[in-house]
Amino acid sequence: MSELLHINFQAEPNALDGKIIAVTGAGDGIGAVAAKTFAAHGATVILLGRTTAKLEKVYDEIEAAGDPQAAIFPINLEGAAEKDYNDLADAINNEFGKLDGLLHNAAQLGPHTPLSNYDIDTWLRLMQVNVTAGYMMTKAVLPLLESAPNASLVFTSSSVGRKGKAYWGAYSVTKAAVENMMQIFSDEFDGVNTIRCNSLNPGATRTQMRAAAYPAENPATVKTPEELMASYLYLMSDASIGISGQQLDAQTKKV
């Protein structure tokens, strides 16, 4: 597909009408903006995250905007077990009976240090949050995605997940694993169901995670999450039906 197609996508105001979309890490950063953007285009958004107060703030902002009422499901990806994901799937099934989209946005950065110096407990925590949690959640809600007419599964990637880079440690390794997981899911879905599965690299974005990774960077020099939403809307809307297994970038500049 054209590199600019999703970046320059112009979504209709009702592009997501009737869709049920779950977003992890919905309490702040890209996840919060994506959740509010999906709601503004007609979706009922399920806000997933570990901090209830942050989720409630996003919920209130969606309600104040007059968009479809969101749902909140607090979940701590660091400690969640299979039962927690099954409980989430049961709650979505009981309330909505389907899931049209799932944006895996939540992730932890970890320290900027050589792999040889990496703390094992930190390594395991990032593997759990950035990889295993996404797998377990996808597995649990898969029947709900299959129940939707054309569901979209989106994994958040990074440039360091496509090419390893010194000092990015477990974060880089987890993002490479996410890319591979996306490709496997897409290949296994092909001809079996109508779920499309892609990865999206936001690139340099004005978030707390970016500030932690680049403390000397001027935030004004990088784009806000709001400026990247065309790609997210493209992947969650029916405009991307038939697009699967793709590694997409939300910006033309690869960072």
N, C-alpha and C positions, 0 to 999 in steps of 0.2 A: 504494500500500500504506500501511497505518497506520504513522505515524512511530514508534510504540512497539513494533510487532511484532518487529522485529529487535533492538531495544535490550533488550527484556524476554524474549528467546528463551531457553527452557530446553532445552538439548540433552541428549538421552539419553546415557548413558555410552558407548554404542557407536555414536554418530551418524556417525562417520567410518570405521567398520570397513571394511577392504579398500581404502580410498582411498589414492592416491599423490598427495601434495601438495608442491609446491615453494614455498619462501619465500625471497625475496631480502632481504638485510640481516638474515639470521637470527642474526647473532652477538650482537646486543644490542638493547635497547629493545623496541619493539612487535614486531619481527620475531622475536626470541628467545622472547618470551612467547607469540606466536601459534604458533610451531613446537611449543613444549612443550604448549600447549593442544590443538593438533590431534592430537599424538601421544597425549595422555591420553585422547582420545576415539576412539582406534583407528587413526589414520592412520599410514602410513609417510611420514615427512617427509624431503624433500631439502633440506638446509641449504645455501643459497647465500650467499656473501659473500667479501670480499677477505682477511679475517684468519683464517687457519686455526686459530690458537689459540683464538679466540673461538668458532668453529664447533665445535671439539672440546669445549669446555666445555659448550655446549648439548647436544651429542651425549651426553656423559657423564651429564648430568642426566636426559635422556630414558631412557637405559639404566638408571640408578639407580632410576628410578621404575617400572621393569618394563614400560614401554610398547614398542610395536613399534620395532625397531632402525632408527635413522635412517640417512641417507646424507649424505656430505659432498662438495660439489663447489665448491672455491674458484674464484672468478671475480672479476676486478677490472673493474667496469662502466666505469670511467674509460678503460681502455685496451683492452677486449675488442673483437675484430674478428668478422666474420661467421663465420669458421672456429671461433672459440671457442664461439659459440652453437650451431653445427652439431655440434660435439664434445659439448656438453652434451646436445643432443637425442639423439645417437647413444648416449650412455651411459645415458640414461633408457630409451631403447627397448630396448637390450640387456639391461638389468636388470629392467625392469618391463613394457615393451610398451605402456604407456599413461601418461597423466597426468590425474588427476581434478581437480586444482586448481592454480592458480598465483596466489600473492599477490605482487604487485609492491609491495614495502614500502620498498626501499632508495631513498634520496635524499640529496642534499646541500643545505644551506641557503643558503650564500653570504652575502655581507656585507649588512648593513642600511644601505643608502645610496641616494641618488637615482639613477635610471637614467642621468642625464647624467654621473654620476661612475663608472659601472660599468666595471670592467676587462674588456676584450674576452676575454682568455684565461679569466677566471673565468666569464664568460657562456657561452662555448663548452663549458667543462667541465660546467656545470650542465645545459646542453642535452643533452650526451652521456649523463650519468649518469641524469638525471631523465626524459628523453623517449626519446632514440634507443635507449638500452640496453633499455628496456621494449618498444619496438617490435621490435627485432631478436630479442630473446628470444622474444617471442610468436610472431613469424613462424617461427622455427626449430622451436618445439615444437608448432605448430598441428596437425600430423598426429597427434601424441600426444594432444592434447586431443580431437580428433575421434574417436580410438579409444576414449575412455572413454564410458560410457553417457550421463552428464549432467555434463559438465565445467563448472567454475566459474572464471572469470577475473576477478580483483579488482585494480583499480588504486587506489592510495592517493592521496587527494585532500587538499585543504586549503580552508579558507574563502577564502583569498586567491587560490585558483585559480578560484573561482566569481565573485568580485568583486575586481578589482584594488585594491590598497591601497598608498599611498605608502610608499616605502623598502623594499618587499619584492622589488624587482628581478627578477632572472632566476628566482628560486624561484617567485614568483607567476606569471610567464609560463609556466614549465614545467608548473605544475600546471593551468593553463588548457588547455594543449596536451594533457595527460593526459586531462582530462575529454572533450575533443573526440575524441581517439583512442578512448576507451572507447565513445563514442556511435557512432562509425563502425564499429568492430568489431561492436558489438551489432546495428546495422542490417544489416550485411553478413552476419552469421550467421543472421539471422531467416529461417526457412524453408529454410535450407541445411544446418544441422547442429544439434546439441542443446547447443552451448556457450552458456552465459549469461555476460554480461559487465557488470559494474557497477563503480562507484567508491564508495569509503568514506572519508569525512573523519573521522579519529579525534577531532578537536577538541583542546582543551588536555589534554596528557598529560604525565605526569612522566617525561620522557626527557632525554637529554643535548642533543638538538636544541632542545627547548623551553627548557632552561636557557640555551642560547647565544642564543636569540632574545629571551628575557625574563630577563636576568641579575638584575634586582631583584625578581623574583617569588618568593614563598614557595612552594617545591615542594609543601608540605602542602595548598595550596589547590586543586591540580589532581588529577585522577584518575590512578591508576596504570594501566599497560597491562592488568593483570589485570582491572580493573573494566570494560574495554571489550570483553572477549572474546565476549560474547553475540552481537554483530553479526558478528564474524568467523566464529564457528561457524555462524550462520544462513546466511551466504553460501556457506560451503564444504559445508554439509550438504544433503541432498536436500529439506529444508524450503523452500529458495529456488528449486526448479525452477520455471521459468516466469517468474521475475523477471529482467529484463534491461534494460539501458539506463538504469538508475536511479542517481541521485546521492544516496547515503545518508549519514547522519550517525550516528556512534556515540554521540553525546550529544545530549540535547534542547537543551542550551545551545550555540548556534553560536559557536565561538571560532576 
